[in-house]
Amino acid sequence: MVFLPSDLDPDRPVLIAGPTASGKSALAIAIAERDGGVVVNADASQVFANWRVLTARPSAAEEARVPHRLFGHVPGDAAYSVGHWLREVAPLLGGARPIIVGGTGLYFTALTEGLAEIPETPAEVRAEADALRRDGGVDALLGAIDAETLSRIDRQNPMRVQRAWEVQRATGRGLAAWQDATPPPLLPLERAQPLLVEAGKDWLNDRIARRFDAMLAEGALEEARANLPGWDPALPSSRAIGAPELIAHLRGEMTREEARAAATIATRQYAKRQRTWFRARMKAWRPLPAVT
């Protein structure tokens, strides 16, 4: 059961962040049904059309209950970034009251704090970065990143490190310098009602395991099989948690149970990174319990 605050202003935008499997989507739908509004996606994986079950996108029945935007609208073979999302969410801020929900902290930070207007990374630079990370890991990239940027990024997150390397390589300017030149935000935090769903580790880990079993029962493996012919681990859509493990199973590289266990562990690790981000970057958000 979702904790539904009784004191929300029905005229002000709502932001709902929280770790995966914590019940954010149910809360967003409940607020929209009670107070009105449009549920807007802020999850980097749920934008892709080729993963519905595995990314826990709202079901067709849930989408029919209240208006939803920016869910499953991007082809699986397309590039998509926080910049793309910010440009797409901008016009939605001027219409019906948005209820923006997701687990991608960077999306919320860009929305409420602004996003540096960094040029697109050329394909050849990304290919060079992919090769360096593949052959030498994160350490192969860290040495070329400026000290100020290194002091700000999560060095344990390979994609964040690679992004910083690509920016420096492509522009000759550190990511931190670009961030310091950030334009004003589209939606300052004080103009919204920011809610942060908090979940205890043990409760969440158990829920993650049960939810992945439910995903398998609902067709996640069949969804992976449909993605197998065009599978490319470098695509943003391929970063969906659990996708690499299910693809590996379909290729005969691990058993179904091994894939299930590995995907569950990967989801728990992702939830841990999310909680770390939220603690560091969302101190001003209103905490809510995951369940009553």
Disulfide bonds with the S-S distance in Angstrom:
none
